[in-house]
């Protein structure tokens, strides 16, 4: 269904609200924006069709904005007619990206209103486009200035040895007040956590590896550092590795090793030059001695291998990176002896890295056996022409439905184009006879000619799309069936291709569940697959093979 043109007679317009704020403490909170937008919609006599909110997200972030993309997808499906927001800054602070988003929405017939100024965003001529760009440009400049001011203030605090944000295991954050005003946050050594830090350094210097130390801490049930939503509640080798390299424990606070930037619409971090890094000595915050620090760094230097530009080998096994244990840990590949020969096995990464206190499942099963079962299930249940034909039948049905809805739009566009051509003819005649103010007439003529060009292009697309889609569907069907016949052999011959195929099929990660069977303890593999991913079908044409998981489950 397409969005109705704003102002359609006889029906209330369907309005949605888009609200975004960067922090939970802004005056323009999500609640405030939603309340004010609702009041504006009600004053217009519209109905609230939906509310989309992105909370605690920077105006420069465009990739990790689920509500924004949900709204854009709803606009493409024609689910509403108007977007109401505080101002267009809510969309983001990037001039170029905002312009693209606004243009796409307006081209779909979506009206965009700012309740703060009661302004309707327009991009129908050069002047309105200039003002829209200028407003976005001002917002982007303000964002950059805010970032600069924040960095300068934090550098001053860091130079004084103050806490400039965040928590660090071994310390507690204590707020400092002058009267009722919060002026700073100080680090104070947490005696209990400090003892854990000293234990970690002692075990490391003694020769224990990061994994062994993590297992020891988990076995002793020592509380792990908090990591917000990312935390797992247990010690990991990576946490230990970061702690034995943290200079804060020797009484040196470091600020500004990395800086924030934005690439391809999302936040990134890059390293600063050494001279830009702020260092401050705080002997009162020292938890370990200089001798302990020197011993730990000597061991790090001895065990650290030079980095040659690779973060790790590319996964070679079918389930690596695509499966998790019931504890939430990733399924990894290790080796064990099978007689005198080494054998690859799947096992729980948390059990291996963090110990039995975190995951009690010590089950290890041969990689070759599980991969074979997975491939056999895919071949038997998915790589069949009847399944492909069902998917393609749904694609053809949707093409037919789209063609039917296009017919109504074509008639409406034909009428609009005929009206525009009459107006263009009248304006041309008026210019020829020099009636009215000539610059005004020329501007009106140019605007209508531009609109007529857009309508003509849209009509050409709508009139040719059904034939093109039908042809593409036939080509897709032939290609899909050929790929199915080919994949049966390729999955066996090429492990890398088999893994790519499984990754394309998966809706979410596979679950490796330890179960008891007559033959002993085995993994039951459960997951959801979508055939459309493998066949590269158009969006929305996915056929879920098994909503409840593999049927029957694989015990291997």
Kinemage of the C-alpha trace (Angstrom):
@kinemage 1
@onewidth
@group {chain A} dominant
@subgroup {mainchain}
@vectorlist {calphas} color= white
{ca unk a 1} P 0.000 0.000 0.000
{ca unk a 2} L 1.326 3.435 -0.912
{ca unk a 3} L 1.220 6.534 1.287
{ca unk a 4} L -1.746 8.769 0.545
{ca unk a 5} L -0.948 12.325 -0.601
{ca unk a 6} L -1.174 14.715 2.343
{ca unk a 7} L -4.568 16.342 2.386
{ca unk a 8} L -6.593 13.445 0.937
{ca unk a 9} L -10.295 14.200 1.453
{ca unk a 10} L -12.547 12.137 3.702
{ca unk a 11} L -9.816 10.320 5.668
{ca unk a 12} L -7.691 11.375 8.629
{ca unk a 13} L -3.995 11.253 7.842
{ca unk a 14} L -1.952 8.548 9.514
{ca unk a 15} L 0.892 10.198 11.411
{ca unk a 16} L 3.911 8.609 13.077
{ca unk a 17} L 6.204 10.135 15.663
{ca unk a 18} L 9.987 9.897 15.474
{ca unk a 19} L 11.891 10.819 18.645
{ca unk a 20} L 15.607 10.570 19.421
{ca unk a 21} L 17.835 11.863 22.190
{ca unk a 22} L 21.526 11.416 22.892
{ca unk a 23} L 21.312 10.913 26.662
{ca unk a 24} L 18.740 10.214 29.341
{ca unk a 25} L 19.216 13.676 30.850
{ca unk a 26} L 18.306 15.995 27.979
{ca unk a 27} L 15.452 18.494 28.305
{ca unk a 28} L 14.154 17.157 24.997
{ca unk a 29} L 13.735 13.639 26.349
{ca unk a 30} L 11.904 10.887 24.501
{ca unk a 31} L 8.857 11.382 26.756
{ca unk a 32} L 8.793 15.137 26.093
{ca unk a 33} L 9.157 14.720 22.343
{ca unk a 34} L 6.445 12.061 22.207
{ca unk a 35} L 4.006 14.139 24.285
{ca unk a 36} L 4.514 17.317 22.249
{ca unk a 37} L 4.324 15.466 18.925
{ca unk a 38} L 1.086 13.763 19.998
{ca unk a 39} L -0.416 17.135 20.935
{ca unk a 40} L 0.558 18.535 17.527
{ca unk a 41} L -0.989 15.549 15.698
{ca unk a 42} L -4.237 15.844 17.644
{ca unk a 43} L -4.449 19.570 16.865
{ca unk a 44} L -4.321 18.690 13.158
{ca unk a 45} L -7.062 16.067 13.436
{ca unk a 46} L -4.707 13.263 12.407
{ca unk a 47} L -4.340 9.839 14.019
{ca unk a 48} L -1.178 8.455 15.644
{ca unk a 49} L -0.310 5.338 13.644
{ca unk a 50} L 2.990 4.484 15.369
{ca unk a 51} L 5.814 5.836 17.531
{ca unk a 52} L 9.499 5.213 16.699
{ca unk a 53} L 12.131 6.048 19.322
{ca unk a 54} L 15.934 5.837 19.355
{ca unk a 55} L 17.192 6.532 22.867
{ca unk a 56} L 20.723 7.424 24.008
{ca unk a 57} L 22.045 7.517 20.430
{ca unk a 58} L 24.267 10.231 19.014
{ca unk a 59} L 22.997 12.409 16.171
{ca unk a 60} L 26.060 11.269 14.201
{ca unk a 61} L 25.098 7.582 14.491
{ca unk a 62} L 23.181 6.293 11.464
{ca unk a 63} L 24.011 2.571 11.378
{ca unk a 64} L 22.870 1.534 14.879
{ca unk a 65} L 19.467 3.217 14.701
{ca unk a 66} L 16.832 0.430 14.732
{ca unk a 67} L 13.826 2.747 15.114
{ca unk a 68} L 14.933 4.985 12.229
{ca unk a 69} L 15.242 2.031 9.863
{ca unk a 70} L 11.961 0.556 11.102
{ca unk a 71} L 10.276 3.866 10.227
{ca unk a 72} L 11.907 4.038 6.780
{ca unk a 73} L 10.799 0.464 6.051
{ca unk a 74} L 7.263 1.319 7.188
{ca unk a 75} L 7.336 4.326 4.837
{ca unk a 76} L 8.340 2.067 1.957
{ca unk a 77} L 5.369 -0.174 2.763
{ca unk a 78} L 3.048 2.856 2.764
{ca unk a 79} L 1.948 2.463 6.387
{ca unk a 80} L 1.636 6.196 7.150
{ca unk a 81} L 1.289 9.632 5.542
{ca unk a 82} L 3.050 12.064 7.901
{ca unk a 83} L 6.136 12.057 10.130
{ca unk a 84} L 6.073 14.430 13.108
{ca unk a 85} L 9.282 15.165 15.025
{ca unk a 86} L 10.695 17.959 17.136
{ca unk a 87} L 12.942 19.081 14.253
{ca unk a 88} L 14.872 17.434 11.436
{ca unk a 89} L 17.929 17.265 13.716
{ca unk a 90} L 16.215 14.223 15.249
{ca unk a 91} L 17.071 12.346 12.034
{ca unk a 92} L 20.757 13.000 12.649
{ca unk a 93} L 23.549 15.511 12.387
{ca unk a 94} L 25.093 14.624 9.021
{ca unk a 95} L 24.131 17.090 6.290
{ca unk a 96} L 24.512 14.674 3.386
{ca unk a 97} L 22.783 11.698 4.999
{ca unk a 98} L 19.894 13.786 6.281
{ca unk a 99} L 19.355 15.172 2.793
{ca unk a 100} L 19.143 11.678 1.284
{ca unk a 101} L 16.679 10.483 3.949
{ca unk a 102} L 14.445 13.559 3.578
{ca unk a 103} L 14.477 13.339 -0.225
{ca unk a 104} L 13.510 9.656 -0.211
{ca unk a 105} L 10.648 10.250 2.234
{ca unk a 106} L 9.244 13.248 0.395
{ca unk a 107} L 9.527 11.454 -2.969
{ca unk a 108} L 7.327 8.705 -1.482
{ca unk a 109} L 4.649 11.278 -0.729
{ca unk a 110} L 5.418 11.451 2.996
{ca unk a 111} L 4.816 14.802 4.674
{ca unk a 112} L 7.387 15.775 7.337
{ca unk a 113} L 6.365 18.251 10.062
{ca unk a 114} L 8.429 19.838 12.856
{ca unk a 115} L 6.162 20.458 15.833
{ca unk a 116} L 8.601 22.927 17.421
{ca unk a 117} L 8.242 25.451 14.580
{ca unk a 118} L 5.031 23.984 13.088
{ca unk a 119} L 6.940 23.894 9.806
{ca unk a 120} L 6.462 21.413 6.968
{ca unk a 121} L 9.795 20.384 5.443
{ca unk a 122} L 9.854 21.089 1.715
{ca unk a 123} L 12.411 20.212 -0.959
{ca unk a 124} L 10.390 21.269 -3.999
{ca unk a 125} L 12.685 24.047 -5.251
{ca unk a 126} L 16.257 25.273 -5.012
{ca unk a 127} L 15.535 27.749 -2.202
{ca unk a 128} L 13.817 25.179 0.077
{ca unk a 129} L 16.647 22.710 -0.548
{ca unk a 130} L 19.214 25.371 0.348
{ca unk a 131} L 17.475 26.163 3.649
{ca unk a 132} L 17.243 22.438 4.511
{ca unk a 133} L 20.961 21.971 3.815
{ca unk a 134} L 21.819 25.134 5.770
{ca unk a 135} L 19.879 23.907 8.810
{ca unk a 136} L 21.586 20.499 8.721
{ca unk a 137} L 24.945 22.220 8.244
{ca unk a 138} L 24.367 24.338 11.373
{ca unk a 139} L 23.469 21.218 13.375
{ca unk a 140} L 26.644 19.449 12.213
{ca unk a 141} L 28.801 22.460 13.154
{ca unk a 142} L 27.202 22.499 16.622
{ca unk a 143} L 27.945 18.792 17.068
{ca unk a 144} L 31.610 19.315 16.191
{ca unk a 145} L 31.916 22.283 18.587
{ca unk a 146} L 30.271 20.322 21.387
{ca unk a 147} L 32.721 17.467 20.838
{ca unk a 148} L 35.690 19.876 20.916
{ca unk a 149} L 34.483 21.565 24.122
{ca unk a 150} L 33.936 18.199 25.803
{ca unk a 151} L 37.405 16.951 24.844
{ca unk a 152} L 39.077 20.134 26.100
{ca unk a 153} L 37.264 19.925 29.452
{ca unk a 154} L 38.195 16.264 29.877
{ca unk a 155} L 41.851 16.952 29.061
{ca unk a 156} L 41.971 19.561 31.838
{ca unk a 157} L 40.463 17.075 34.300
{ca unk a 158} L 42.828 14.326 33.175
{ca unk a 159} L 45.846 16.598 33.666
{ca unk a 160} L 44.740 17.036 37.280
{ca unk a 161} L 44.528 13.270 37.709
{ca unk a 162} L 40.734 13.250 38.024
{ca unk a 163} L 38.354 10.560 36.812
{ca unk a 164} L 37.227 11.555 33.324
{ca unk a 165} L 34.593 8.862 32.981
{ca unk a 166} L 33.999 5.171 33.262
{ca unk a 167} L 34.725 2.578 35.889
{ca unk a 168} L 37.855 0.560 36.543
{ca unk a 169} L 38.021 -2.669 38.511
{ca unk a 170} L 39.984 -2.041 41.706
{ca unk a 171} L 38.515 1.423 42.269
{ca unk a 172} L 35.202 2.986 43.136
{ca unk a 173} L 33.948 6.289 41.739
{ca unk a 174} L 33.290 8.893 44.430
{ca unk a 175} L 31.421 12.068 43.506
{ca unk a 176} L 32.840 15.380 44.784
{ca unk a 177} L 30.455 18.241 45.594
{ca unk a 178} L 30.806 21.941 46.296
{ca unk a 179} L 27.629 22.638 48.157
{ca unk a 180} L 24.969 20.887 46.114
{ca unk a 181} L 26.894 21.144 42.857
{ca unk a 182} L 28.695 18.051 41.521
{ca unk a 183} L 32.130 19.316 40.437
{ca unk a 184} L 34.223 16.173 39.925
{ca unk a 185} L 34.450 12.391 40.313
{ca unk a 186} L 37.419 10.882 42.134
{ca unk a 187} L 38.869 7.382 41.999
{ca unk a 188} L 39.191 5.715 45.406
{ca unk a 189} L 40.861 2.330 45.865
{ca unk a 190} L 38.389 -0.466 46.612
{ca unk a 191} L 40.295 -2.623 49.121
{ca unk a 192} L 38.514 -5.872 48.250
{ca unk a 193} L 38.909 -5.475 44.484
{ca unk a 194} L 42.500 -4.301 44.915
{ca unk a 195} L 43.347 -7.661 46.509
{ca unk a 196} L 41.950 -9.395 43.418
{ca unk a 197} L 44.120 -7.194 41.185
{ca unk a 198} L 47.221 -8.139 43.193
{ca unk a 199} L 46.245 -11.830 42.944
{ca unk a 200} L 45.932 -11.586 39.158
{ca unk a 201} L 49.376 -9.987 38.796
{ca unk a 202} L 50.891 -12.563 41.164
{ca unk a 203} L 49.421 -15.504 39.227
{ca unk a 204} L 50.500 -13.967 35.925
{ca unk a 205} L 54.088 -13.409 37.064
{ca unk a 206} L 54.097 -16.945 38.470
{ca unk a 207} L 53.562 -18.236 34.925
{ca unk a 208} L 49.820 -18.891 34.656
{ca unk a 209} L 48.202 -17.978 31.345
{ca unk a 210} L 45.212 -15.691 30.909
{ca unk a 211} L 42.856 -18.664 30.502
{ca unk a 212} L 44.147 -20.422 33.606
{ca unk a 213} L 43.807 -17.245 35.677
{ca unk a 214} L 40.232 -16.678 34.442
{ca unk a 215} L 39.293 -20.253 35.355
{ca unk a 216} L 40.864 -19.865 38.808
{ca unk a 217} L 38.933 -16.637 39.507
{ca unk a 218} L 35.666 -18.161 38.330
{ca unk a 219} L 36.265 -21.303 40.397
{ca unk a 220} L 36.789 -19.122 43.501
{ca unk a 221} L 33.517 -17.330 42.631
{ca unk a 222} L 35.225 -13.948 42.707
{ca unk a 223} L 32.834 -11.302 41.258
{ca unk a 224} L 33.920 -10.231 37.765
{ca unk a 225} L 34.100 -6.609 36.539
{ca unk a 226} L 30.805 -5.109 35.421
{ca unk a 227} L 30.546 -4.363 31.694
{ca unk a 228} L 26.967 -3.081 31.431
{ca unk a 229} L 24.887 -4.807 28.777
{ca unk a 230} L 28.020 -6.432 27.329
{ca unk a 231} L 28.932 -8.216 30.531
{ca unk a 232} L 28.638 -11.995 30.960
{ca unk a 233} L 29.116 -12.026 34.735
{ca unk a 234} L 32.281 -14.125 34.567
{ca unk a 235} L 36.017 -13.692 34.126
{ca unk a 236} L 37.435 -14.171 30.637
{ca unk a 237} L 41.023 -14.400 29.329
{ca unk a 238} L 40.624 -11.067 27.503
{ca unk a 239} L 39.686 -9.267 30.742
{ca unk a 240} L 42.777 -10.663 32.493
{ca unk a 241} L 44.978 -9.678 29.544
{ca unk a 242} L 43.693 -6.101 29.659
{ca unk a 243} L 44.254 -5.786 33.408
{ca unk a 244} L 47.906 -6.886 33.434
{ca unk a 245} L 48.604 -4.131 30.860
{ca unk a 246} L 46.671 -1.349 32.616
{ca unk a 247} L 49.022 1.345 33.962
{ca unk a 248} L 46.355 2.707 36.280
{ca unk a 249} L 47.277 -0.035 38.754
{ca unk a 250} L 50.781 1.467 39.065
{ca unk a 251} L 49.332 4.932 39.742
{ca unk a 252} L 49.420 6.439 36.234
{ca unk a 253} L 46.183 7.718 34.702
{ca unk a 254} L 46.121 7.837 30.917
{ca unk a 255} L 43.571 9.745 28.852
{ca unk a 256} L 43.161 10.121 25.100
{ca unk a 257} L 44.812 7.018 23.654
{ca unk a 258} L 41.989 6.861 21.117
{ca unk a 259} L 39.596 9.391 19.660
{ca unk a 260} L 36.091 9.071 18.316
{ca unk a 261} L 35.330 9.492 14.663
{ca unk a 262} L 32.557 8.687 12.207
{ca unk a 263} L 32.847 6.586 9.093
{ca unk a 264} L 30.075 5.225 6.886
{ca unk a 265} L 27.503 6.622 9.293
{ca unk a 266} L 28.731 5.030 12.536
{ca unk a 267} L 31.201 5.607 15.349
{ca unk a 268} L 34.781 4.392 15.037
{ca unk a 269} L 37.848 4.794 17.237
{ca unk a 270} L 41.337 5.624 16.011
{ca unk a 271} L 44.617 5.876 17.927
{ca unk a 272} L 46.053 9.279 18.736
{ca unk a 273} L 49.711 10.204 18.362
{ca unk a 274} L 51.795 9.682 21.505
{ca unk a 275} L 52.223 13.423 22.077
{ca unk a 276} L 48.429 13.830 22.207
{ca unk a 277} L 48.013 11.302 25.035
{ca unk a 278} L 47.492 12.812 28.505
{ca unk a 279} L 49.353 11.117 31.386
{ca unk a 280} L 49.066 12.024 35.081
{ca unk a 281} L 50.811 10.417 38.050
{ca unk a 282} L 48.661 9.501 41.077
{ca unk a 283} L 50.848 7.591 43.575
{ca unk a 284} L 47.912 7.471 46.012
{ca unk a 285} L 46.028 5.251 43.536
{ca unk a 286} L 48.846 2.700 43.204
{ca unk a 287} L 47.681 -0.884 43.811
{ca unk a 288} L 50.808 -2.772 42.692
{ca unk a 289} L 54.477 -1.914 43.113
{ca unk a 290} L 56.800 -0.819 40.316
{ca unk a 291} L 58.689 -4.100 40.676
{ca unk a 292} L 55.496 -6.125 40.173
{ca unk a 293} L 54.588 -4.013 37.154
{ca unk a 294} L 58.058 -4.476 35.623
{ca unk a 295} L 57.922 -8.268 36.128
{ca unk a 296} L 54.478 -8.479 34.491
{ca unk a 297} L 55.563 -6.385 31.488
{ca unk a 298} L 58.705 -8.503 31.064
{ca unk a 299} L 56.534 -11.630 30.850
{ca unk a 300} L 54.200 -9.923 28.371
{ca unk a 301} L 57.161 -8.979 26.172
{ca unk a 302} L 58.432 -12.559 26.293
{ca unk a 303} L 55.106 -14.162 25.320
{ca unk a 304} L 53.747 -11.596 22.842
{ca unk a 305} L 54.313 -12.444 19.202
{ca unk a 306} L 54.731 -9.727 16.560
{ca unk a 307} L 51.487 -8.799 14.814
{ca unk a 308} L 51.612 -9.184 11.029
{ca unk a 309} L 48.296 -7.583 10.155
{ca unk a 310} L 45.944 -10.570 10.723
{ca unk a 311} L 43.477 -10.835 13.587
{ca unk a 312} L 43.058 -14.570 13.209
{ca unk a 313} L 42.546 -17.295 10.648
{ca unk a 314} L 39.421 -17.360 8.546
{ca unk a 315} L 36.937 -19.937 9.929
{ca unk a 316} L 37.338 -23.251 8.115
{ca unk a 317} L 34.805 -25.442 9.912
{ca unk a 318} L 31.091 -25.480 9.239
{ca unk a 319} L 29.786 -24.289 12.634
{ca unk a 320} L 32.660 -22.051 13.775
{ca unk a 321} L 31.266 -18.634 14.680
{ca unk a 322} L 27.723 -19.781 13.829
{ca unk a 323} L 26.889 -21.800 16.967
{ca unk a 324} L 26.584 -21.262 20.714
{ca unk a 325} L 26.364 -23.484 23.789
{ca unk a 326} L 23.366 -23.362 26.152
{ca unk a 327} L 25.480 -21.202 28.501
{ca unk a 328} L 25.814 -18.537 25.795
{ca unk a 329} L 29.458 -19.211 24.999
{ca unk a 330} L 30.543 -19.698 21.412
{ca unk a 331} L 31.208 -23.184 20.077
{ca unk a 332} L 34.898 -23.437 19.227
{ca unk a 333} L 37.143 -25.959 17.522
{ca unk a 334} L 39.933 -27.703 19.395
{ca unk a 335} L 41.931 -30.906 19.048
{ca unk a 336} L 42.227 -34.157 20.976
{ca unk a 337} L 44.030 -37.409 20.437
{ca unk a 338} L 42.088 -40.183 18.674
{ca unk a 339} L 44.494 -43.038 19.166
{ca unk a 340} L 47.769 -41.644 17.896
{ca unk a 341} L 46.216 -39.096 15.522
{ca unk a 342} L 44.957 -35.609 16.403
{ca unk a 343} L 41.232 -35.113 15.864
{ca unk a 344} L 39.321 -31.831 15.548
{ca unk a 345} L 36.447 -31.446 18.003
{ca unk a 346} L 33.676 -28.941 18.753
{ca unk a 347} L 33.439 -27.757 22.367
{ca unk a 348} L 32.095 -24.850 24.445
{ca unk a 349} L 34.456 -21.863 24.450
{ca unk a 350} L 33.281 -20.662 27.876
{ca unk a 351} L 33.979 -24.051 29.478
{ca unk a 352} L 37.410 -24.119 27.872
{ca unk a 353} L 38.355 -20.472 28.612
{ca unk a 354} L 36.464 -19.711 31.836
{ca unk a 355} L 36.108 -23.056 33.546
{ca unk a 356} L 33.435 -25.332 34.931
{ca unk a 357} L 32.089 -22.641 37.270
{ca unk a 358} L 30.815 -20.737 34.221
{ca unk a 359} L 29.787 -23.679 32.017
{ca unk a 360} L 29.560 -27.278 33.284
{ca unk a 361} L 29.355 -28.784 29.776
{ca unk a 362} L 32.650 -30.500 28.985
{ca unk a 363} L 31.221 -32.377 25.980
{ca unk a 364} L 33.520 -32.603 22.956
{ca unk a 365} L 32.371 -34.107 19.664
{ca unk a 366} L 34.249 -34.677 16.375
{ca unk a 367} L 33.990 -31.823 13.875
{ca unk a 368} L 33.766 -34.228 10.949
{ca unk a 369} L 30.807 -36.082 12.473
{ca unk a 370} L 28.736 -32.963 13.263
{ca unk a 371} L 29.507 -31.285 9.930
{ca unk a 372} L 28.413 -34.430 8.094
{ca unk a 373} L 25.098 -34.499 9.993
{ca unk a 374} L 24.451 -30.817 9.269
{ca unk a 375} L 25.137 -31.183 5.553
{ca unk a 376} L 22.978 -34.294 5.328
{ca unk a 377} L 20.075 -32.479 6.994
{ca unk a 378} L 20.391 -29.502 4.609
{ca unk a 379} L 20.496 -31.781 1.574
{ca unk a 380} L 17.510 -33.849 2.713
{ca unk a 381} L 15.276 -31.031 3.940
{ca unk a 382} L 16.229 -27.901 1.984
{ca unk a 383} L 18.025 -28.666 -1.255
{ca unk a 384} L 14.909 -29.819 -3.041
{ca unk a 385} L 13.326 -28.278 -6.095
{ca unk a 386} L 9.830 -28.333 -4.558
{ca unk a 387} L 10.969 -25.947 -1.805
{ca unk a 388} L 12.520 -23.566 -4.324
{ca unk a 389} L 9.342 -23.656 -6.379
{ca unk a 390} L 7.275 -22.734 -3.292
{ca unk a 391} L 9.478 -19.741 -2.620
{ca unk a 392} L 9.353 -18.564 -6.223
{ca unk a 393} L 5.562 -19.010 -6.332
{ca unk a 394} L 5.354 -16.565 -3.425
{ca unk a 395} L 7.628 -14.138 -5.291
{ca unk a 396} L 5.367 -14.316 -8.353
{ca unk a 397} L 2.302 -13.717 -6.173
{ca unk a 398} L 3.867 -10.600 -4.704
{ca unk a 399} L 4.802 -9.336 -8.150
{ca unk a 400} L 1.179 -9.734 -9.205
{ca unk a 401} L -0.062 -7.868 -6.130
{ca unk a 402} L 2.443 -5.089 -6.765
{ca unk a 403} L 1.306 -4.778 -10.371
{ca unk a 404} L -2.341 -4.418 -9.247
{ca unk a 405} L -1.475 -1.635 -6.802
{ca unk a 406} L 0.677 0.046 -9.472
{ca unk a 407} L -2.331 0.349 -11.809
{ca unk a 408} L -4.157 2.669 -9.398
{ca unk a 409} L -1.027 4.763 -8.896
{ca unk a 410} L -0.458 4.996 -12.669
{ca unk a 411} L -3.971 6.416 -13.173
{ca unk a 412} L -3.442 9.008 -10.426
{ca unk a 413} L -0.031 10.008 -11.807
{ca unk a 414} L -1.439 10.301 -15.347
{ca unk a 415} L -4.051 12.735 -14.051
{ca unk a 416} L -1.435 14.782 -12.156
{ca unk a 417} L 0.816 14.872 -15.223
{ca unk a 418} L -2.041 16.035 -17.473
{ca unk a 419} L -2.848 18.820 -15.012
{ca unk a 420} L 0.813 19.872 -14.835
{ca unk a 421} L 1.083 20.005 -18.633
{ca unk a 422} L -1.987 22.275 -18.793
{ca unk a 423} L -0.415 24.569 -16.184
{ca unk a 424} L 2.893 24.565 -18.073
{ca unk a 425} L 1.048 25.549 -21.247
{ca unk a 426} L -0.778 28.396 -19.484
{ca unk a 427} L 2.425 29.693 -17.888
{ca unk a 428} L 4.290 29.543 -21.202
{ca unk a 429} L 1.500 31.544 -22.841
{ca unk a 430} L 1.558 34.102 -20.011
{ca unk a 431} L 5.333 34.517 -20.340
{ca unk a 432} L 5.008 34.952 -24.098
{ca unk a 433} L 2.407 37.704 -23.563
{ca unk a 434} L 4.492 39.135 -20.649
{ca unk a 435} L 1.524 39.093 -18.260
{ca unk a 436} L 2.416 39.263 -14.580
{ca unk a 437} L 5.839 39.538 -12.985
{ca unk a 438} L 8.189 37.748 -15.374
{ca unk a 439} L 10.691 36.299 -12.802
{ca unk a 440} L 7.789 34.844 -10.783
{ca unk a 441} L 6.254 33.235 -13.861
{ca unk a 442} L 9.597 31.767 -14.922
{ca unk a 443} L 10.155 30.315 -11.429
{ca unk a 444} L 6.680 28.729 -11.416
{ca unk a 445} L 7.252 27.301 -14.899
{ca unk a 446} L 10.614 25.790 -13.915
{ca unk a 447} L 9.093 24.210 -10.790
{ca unk a 448} L 6.255 22.600 -12.759
{ca unk a 449} L 8.588 21.366 -15.472
{ca unk a 450} L 10.802 19.755 -12.831
{ca unk a 451} L 7.777 18.097 -11.209
{ca unk a 452} L 6.539 16.910 -14.610
{ca unk a 453} L 9.952 15.353 -15.313
{ca unk a 454} L 9.829 13.433 -11.997
{ca unk a 455} L 6.283 12.204 -12.667
{ca unk a 456} L 7.204 11.078 -16.185
{ca unk a 457} L 10.198 9.103 -14.860
{ca unk a 458} L 8.034 7.507 -12.155
{ca unk a 459} L 5.390 6.517 -14.716
{ca unk a 460} L 7.990 4.902 -16.965
{ca unk a 461} L 9.236 2.814 -14.025
{ca unk a 462} L 5.731 1.736 -13.017
{ca unk a 463} L 4.699 0.817 -16.562
{ca unk a 464} L 7.835 -1.192 -17.315
{ca unk a 465} L 8.365 -2.745 -13.841
{ca unk a 466} L 5.822 -5.627 -14.136
{ca unk a 467} L 7.383 -6.961 -17.348
{ca unk a 468} L 10.891 -6.516 -15.994
{ca unk a 469} L 9.988 -8.229 -12.713
{ca unk a 470} L 8.334 -11.154 -14.488
{ca unk a 471} L 11.443 -11.623 -16.654
{ca unk a 472} L 13.666 -11.392 -13.598
{ca unk a 473} L 11.510 -13.949 -11.763
{ca unk a 474} L 11.891 -16.440 -14.627
{ca unk a 475} L 15.657 -15.885 -14.675
{ca unk a 476} L 15.763 -16.279 -10.889
{ca unk a 477} L 13.834 -19.548 -11.070
{ca unk a 478} L 16.187 -21.040 -13.660
{ca unk a 479} L 19.249 -19.847 -11.739
{ca unk a 480} L 17.929 -21.118 -8.386
{ca unk a 481} L 17.213 -24.610 -9.666
{ca unk a 482} L 20.658 -24.768 -11.238
{ca unk a 483} L 22.266 -23.632 -7.980
{ca unk a 484} L 20.370 -26.292 -6.035
{ca unk a 485} L 21.629 -29.057 -8.348
{ca unk a 486} L 25.165 -27.694 -8.104
{ca unk a 487} L 25.191 -27.161 -4.331
{ca unk a 488} L 24.605 -30.831 -3.515
{ca unk a 489} L 28.079 -31.602 -4.785
{ca unk a 490} L 29.785 -28.312 -3.883
{ca unk a 491} L 28.872 -28.523 -0.184
{ca unk a 492} L 30.830 -31.769 0.046
{ca unk a 493} L 33.819 -30.736 -2.046
{ca unk a 494} L 34.326 -27.184 -0.754
{ca unk a 495} L 34.116 -26.655 3.052
{ca unk a 496} L 34.503 -22.881 2.712
{ca unk a 497} L 31.571 -22.706 0.276
{ca unk a 498} L 29.520 -24.972 2.552
{ca unk a 499} L 30.073 -22.606 5.494
{ca unk a 500} L 29.046 -19.582 3.397
{ca unk a 501} L 25.880 -21.445 2.398
{ca unk a 502} L 25.026 -22.290 6.021
{ca unk a 503} L 25.669 -18.698 7.120
{ca unk a 504} L 23.291 -17.439 4.405
{ca unk a 505} L 20.606 -19.911 5.485
{ca unk a 506} L 20.717 -19.195 9.228
{ca unk a 507} L 18.119 -16.878 10.760
{ca unk a 508} L 19.978 -16.917 14.099
{ca unk a 509} L 22.821 -18.928 15.606
{ca unk a 510} L 22.721 -22.690 16.003
{ca unk a 511} L 22.233 -23.998 19.545
{ca unk a 512} L 24.449 -26.910 20.614
{ca unk a 513} L 22.509 -28.608 23.439
{ca unk a 514} L 24.168 -31.509 25.348
{ca unk a 515} L 21.703 -34.428 25.680
{ca unk a 516} L 21.874 -38.007 26.925
{ca unk a 517} L 21.317 -40.712 24.277
{ca unk a 518} L 21.614 -44.513 24.314
{ca unk a 519} L 25.019 -44.078 22.655
{ca unk a 520} L 26.192 -41.622 25.311
{ca unk a 521} L 26.227 -37.837 25.616
{ca unk a 522} L 25.729 -36.048 22.306
{ca unk a 523} L 24.962 -32.564 20.967
{ca unk a 524} L 21.433 -31.814 19.812
{ca unk a 525} L 21.735 -29.044 17.198
{ca unk a 526} L 18.783 -26.656 16.995
{ca unk a 527} L 18.364 -23.689 14.682
{ca unk a 528} L 16.164 -21.803 12.227
{ca unk a 529} L 16.948 -21.633 8.507
{ca unk a 530} L 15.555 -19.428 5.733
{ca unk a 531} L 15.910 -20.741 2.185
{ca unk a 532} L 15.687 -17.230 0.724
{ca unk a 533} L 19.135 -16.337 2.062
{ca unk a 534} L 20.782 -19.097 0.061
{ca unk a 535} L 18.892 -18.326 -3.130
{ca unk a 536} L 19.391 -14.551 -2.821
{ca unk a 537} L 15.703 -13.868 -3.216
{ca unk a 538} L 14.190 -10.374 -2.896
{ca unk a 539} L 13.710 -9.034 0.621
{ca unk a 540} L 10.661 -10.465 2.346
{ca unk a 541} L 10.602 -13.721 0.356
{ca unk a 542} L 12.039 -15.946 3.079
{ca unk a 543} L 10.580 -19.372 3.695
{ca unk a 544} L 11.289 -20.528 7.226
{ca unk a 545} L 12.170 -24.194 7.041
{ca unk a 546} L 11.494 -24.944 10.695
{ca unk a 547} L 10.223 -22.197 13.025
{ca unk a 548} L 10.740 -24.402 16.058
{ca unk a 549} L 14.177 -25.623 15.073
{ca unk a 550} L 15.500 -28.613 13.161
{ca unk a 551} L 12.887 -31.315 12.655
{ca unk a 552} L 13.890 -33.799 13.811
{ca unk a 553} L 16.715 -32.388 16.007
{ca unk a 554} L 20.175 -33.603 15.163
{ca unk a 555} L 21.815 -35.697 17.857
{ca unk a 556} L 25.493 -36.064 17.139
